[in-house]
Amino acid sequence: MLLDSSLVQPQVGYALGSHVGIAVRRNRLRRQLRVLIKAHETHMRPGFYVFGASPQATKATPQQLAAAVANLIGSCRIETSQS
């Protein structure tokens, strides 16, 4: 995360290398993350964000993935409010 007040909204990238799985799994996970993060975009400060995942993320249920993303976004808000 790199905060940038000159941006209007968060800019998000995804770093899912081949260690996560084959291209089909990586792309499916990327699409799932994109939807989940879009839902939390209003809670994110303007800046640049890069999200990665472990191979276990491809086996997570949608509910587990949603909870992990919400947890991560929540921890980012806490860290940025303290600085």
C-alpha positions in Angstrom: 0.0 0.0 0.0 1.3 3.4 -1.0 -1.0 6.3 -0.1 -1.3 9.1 -2.6 -3.7 12.0 -1.9 -3.5 13.2 -5.5 -5.5 10.2 -6.6 -9.3 10.3 -6.5 -9.8 6.6 -5.7 -7.6 3.6 -4.9 -5.6 1.9 -7.7 -5.5 -1.8 -7.2 -3.2 -4.4 -8.7 -2.9 -8.2 -8.3 0.3 -10.2 -8.0 -0.6 -13.8 -8.5 2.4 -15.7 -9.7 2.6 -19.3 -11.0 3.2 -20.5 -7.4 -0.5 -19.9 -6.8 -1.5 -22.4 -9.5 -2.3 -22.8 -13.2 -3.5 -19.8 -15.2 -7.1 -20.8 -14.9 -7.0 -20.9 -11.1 -5.0 -17.6 -10.9 -7.5 -15.8 -13.2 -10.5 -17.1 -11.3 -8.9 -16.0 -8.0 -8.1 -12.6 -9.6 -11.7 -12.1 -10.7 -13.0 -13.1 -7.2 -10.6 -10.7 -5.5 -11.6 -7.9 -7.9 -15.2 -8.2 -7.0 -14.5 -8.4 -3.3 -12.1 -5.5 -3.2 -14.5 -3.4 -5.4 -17.1 -3.8 -2.6 -14.6 -2.4 -0.1 -13.3 0.4 -2.3 -15.2 3.1 -0.4 -13.3 2.1 2.8 -9.9 2.4 1.2 -7.9 5.6 1.1 -6.6 6.8 -2.3 -3.4 5.2 -3.2 -1.8 2.2 -4.8 -2.5 -1.3 -3.5 -1.1 -4.6 -4.6 -2.8 -7.8 -3.5 -1.2 -11.3 -3.6 -2.3 -14.7 -2.5 -1.0 -18.0 -1.4 -1.9 -21.3 -3.2 -4.4 -22.1 -0.4 -6.5 -19.1 -1.6 -7.6 -21.1 -4.7 -9.1 -23.7 -2.4 -10.9 -21.2 -0.1 -14.7 -21.0 -0.2 -16.1 -17.6 -1.3 -17.1 -16.9 2.3 -13.6 -17.6 3.5 -12.1 -15.4 0.8 -14.6 -12.6 1.6 -13.7 -12.7 5.3 -10.0 -12.6 4.5 -10.3 -9.6 2.2 -12.5 -7.8 4.8 -10.0 -8.5 7.5 -7.1 -7.3 5.3 -8.9 -4.1 4.3 -9.8 -3.5 8.0 -6.2 -3.9 9.1 -5.1 -1.4 6.4 -7.6 1.2 7.7 -6.3 0.7 11.3 -2.7 1.1 10.2 -3.3 4.2 8.1 -5.4 5.9 10.8 -2.5 5.5 13.3 0.1 7.2 11.1 
